[in-house]
Amino acid sequence: MWIQDPDPLGVPWLSALVAAIPILLFLVCLVVLKLTGLQAAGVALVAEVAVALGMSGMPIPALAGAGLLGVLSAIWPIAYIILMAVWLYRLAVASGKFDVIRASIAAISPDQRIQVLLIAFCFGAFLEGVAGFGVPIAICAAMLVTLGFRPVRAAMISLVANFAAGAYGAVGIPVIVGAQVGGIHVMDLSRDLALILQPVTLLIPFLLVVILDGFRGLRETWPATLVVTLVFSGTQAAVLLFLGPELAAILPGLLGMVALAALRLVWTPRHVFVEGEAREVSGRPSRGGAARDAG
């Protein structure tokens, strides 16, 4: 039985640097050489085989077995979940139900600061848990643009919002696979993620409002921001600590939307904020929009 030497070159930093060559080469192929993901992965695979044989002295049977295990793990459960998630999303779009969901969410509040919390943060997290792989960023950014957000700002907000759920991916696959590769129990990794990521997750809703309307917007919408933060982060922490990563993006996103919808029954912002391009969407100009008109 072959046992891997963690420091085959006798110098820890050099061994780590050589072991990282396939990853670095993959990034160079994507960013610098502009290769497709499939092409970059092929180049990285060749480099990985060379490093395994040359530096680590890995026997060919062990190398072949590791490669077969990687292929099977990619097919089940990763590829299966991706296929089902994409199928579910396309079914919802083709049936028109996705448009109904989008319209229902957008109708909860005409205030764009609340829409950011609903769509980019909560609904984006739900989509991340269902589909993953960048789907929520593209969909939420497009939804925000249709509501009158400037395209660049919509994309930036969607990217920032995705931090809260991106680590858990579709049905927790990144965490599950990471635990398998690292040889640890998935619940141990799930609990560690709760401790590491939750402090930052608490800041994301506040950051989104500040990006859109500055600290004035945060003062005007702090009840909604605080409610969605506590509900989302509290639910996510509980799921990670007691259930595992599979629902760490889905349940918080759903409950966050429910909490914001319920809050609307007892509280609304004093001023409805919309960007100048979106005034016709809400029909109620914001204090910021009036100031821009006066200027």
N, C-alpha and C positions, 0 to 999 in steps of 0.2 A: 504494500500500500504506500502510495506516494504522499508525503507530508510536506506542505509548502513551507519554505524558509521565509520568515517575514523580512529578513535582511540579507538577501543573497549576495550583495556586493560588499558587505562588511561595513558600509557607511550608511546609516539610516536615512539621511536626507537624500543621498544619491539614489538609493534603492527606491525611495518614494517618488523621486523625480522621474526616474526611468519608468516606473509603474504607471505614472500619470501621462506618459506620452500618448497613448491611444485617445485619452479624453481630450488632451490639448489639441491633438491632430484633428479630432472630430470638430472641435470648435473652430479651428482655423479653416477647415474645409467649408464649414457653413458660413462663417462671417467674412472671411477674407477671399476665399476662392469661389464663393457663391455656388457651391455644389448643392444638389438636392439632398434631402435627408437620407434617402436610400443610398446615394453615391457616397456621402460622407460616412455613413455607417459601414459601408463596404471597405473603405480605406481604413477606418478605425479597427475593423475586424482583422484585416491583414496585419496591422501594426500590433494588435494584441497577441495574435498568434506568434509573431516574431519575438515579442518580449517574453511570452510564456516559455517558448522553446529556448531562446538564447540566454535570458537572464536567470529565469527560475529553474531551467532544466526540467520542465514538466514533460513527463512521458506522453507519447502520442495517444495511447489508449485513454489516459486520464483527460487529455485535451479533447479528444473526441467525445468522451462521456459528458464533459462539462458543456461542450457545444450542443449536444443533443438535449441536455437538461434545459439549457437556455431557450432552445427552439420550442420545446414542449411547454415551458413556463410562459413563453410569449403567446402561444396559442390558447392555453388555458391557465389562468382565467382572463388574462389581459385582453387578447384579441376578441374573445367571446363577449366580454363586457362592453368593449368599444363598439362592436357590431350591433349589439342589442340597444345600446344607448343611441347610436345614430339612427337606427331603425325607428325607435320610439319617437325621437325628435322629428324625423321626416314624416312619420305618420301623423303627428300632431299638426305639423304645418300643412300637409296635404288635405287633412280633414277640416281645416279652418279653425280648429280648437285653439291653436297657439295664438291666433289673432284675438280670440275671445279673452284668453288669459292676459295677453298684453294690454288690451283695452281696459280690462277690469282693474288691473294693477295701476295703470296710469290715471284712472278716473278717481282714485282714492283722494288725491289732492292736486290742485293746480299749481301749488308751490313747488318750484323746481328743486329746492333743497330737500323737501320731503320725497320727491320723485327719485332723487339720487339715492336716498336711503332705501327706498322701496325696490327700485329697479337694479341699480348697480351693486348695492350691498346685499340685500336679502334675496332678491330673485336671482342675482348673479351667483350667489352661494348655492342656491337650490340647483341651478343649471350645472354648476361645477360638480355637485354631488351626483347628478344624474348622467351627465355626458362627459364633462371634463375636457381636457386637451384643447383649451383655448376657446371652446364653444361659448361660454358665458361672456367673454370679453367682446367677441364679435357681435353677438346678439344684443347684449345690453347697450353697447355703443351705438348700434343701429337704432335701437328703441329710443335712446336719448336724443339722437339726431332728429328723429321724426317728431319728437316733442319740442323741438326748437333749440336744442343745445348746439353750440358750435362744435363741428366735427372733432377738432383737435382736443378740445376740453372734454368732450364725451369719451374719447378714447383714453385720455389720461385718467379720468375718473374711474372708468371701468377697469383699467389696469391696477390702480391703487386698491380699489375695492376687492379685487380678486385675491389679494394677499390673505384675507381672512379665511378663505376656503381652498385656495390653490394647493396648499401643502397636502391636502387629503384627497384631491382628485376625484375621479369617478368611483363611487362606492368604496373609497378608502384604498384603492389599488396601490398607490405609491407607498403607503405605510405598510401594507401587507407584504408587498414584494421586498421593501427595504428590510423588514423584519426577517424574511426568509433568507435574504442574501447575508444579512449580518448574523444569522444564527441565534436570534433572540426571540422571545415570545412576543407576539404582536401586541398584547395588552401592555407589556412593559414599555414598548416603544410608544404606544398610544398615550400612556400616562406621562411619559417624558415630554411628548409634544404638548400636552395640556399645560405643563409647567413652563415650557420654554416659549410657546407662541401666544398664549392667552394674554400676557401683559401687553403685547403689541396689538393684538386684535382689539383690545379695549380702546385703543386710540384711533382706529381706522374710521369709524363713523364721524368722529369729531374732525378728523383731517379732511374727509370728503366735503363736509360743509364749509370748512375754512377755504378749501381750494375753490369752491364755487362762489362764495359770497363773503369771504373774510371772517374776521372775528365778530363783526356786527351780525352776520347771519347766524353765527353760533349763539349769540345772546338771544336772538329772536326764536330760535328753534331748539333751545337746549332741552326742553321736556321730551320732544320726539327723539332727539339724539341720545339722550340718557336712557330712555325706555328701550330703544332698539339695541343699544349697547349692552345693557344689563340682560335683556332677554336672549340676545344672540350669543353673547359670550358665556353667560351662565348655562345655557342649554348645551353649547358646544363643549364646555368643560365637563359637564355631567356625562355627556355621551362618551367623550374620550376616556374618562376615568372609570366608567362602569359598563359601557356597552362595547366600546371598540371604535375603530375609525370609519366603519362602513357608512354610518349615518351622521358623521361629524359635520358635513356641509348641508345635507338635506333638511334635517330637523331644525337646526337653528335658522335657516333661511325661511322655512315655512312659518315657524312661530314668530319670527321677526316681522313678517308681513302681517300676520294676524294681530300682533301687538300694535303695529302702527295703524291698522284699520280700526281697531277698538279705540285707540287714543283719539282718533278723529271725532268720535262721538262726544267727547268731553273737552277737547282742546283743538284749536287751530291757530296758526301763526297770526300775529297782529297785522303783518304786511305780507302780501303774496309776492314772492320774488320770482321774476322771470327775466331772462336775458332779452335784450332788445329784439332779437330775431324771433323770439317765441311769444311776443305779446298777443298775437292773434290766436295762439293755442289756448292761453288761459283766459284772455279777455279782461284781465285785471292787471294793469301795469304795476310794477313794483316800485318801491321808493327809489331803488337804484336806477330803474328805467326812467323814472321821471327826472332824476338828476341828469341823466345823459341827454334827455330831450331839452332840458333847460340850457345845457352847455352847448 
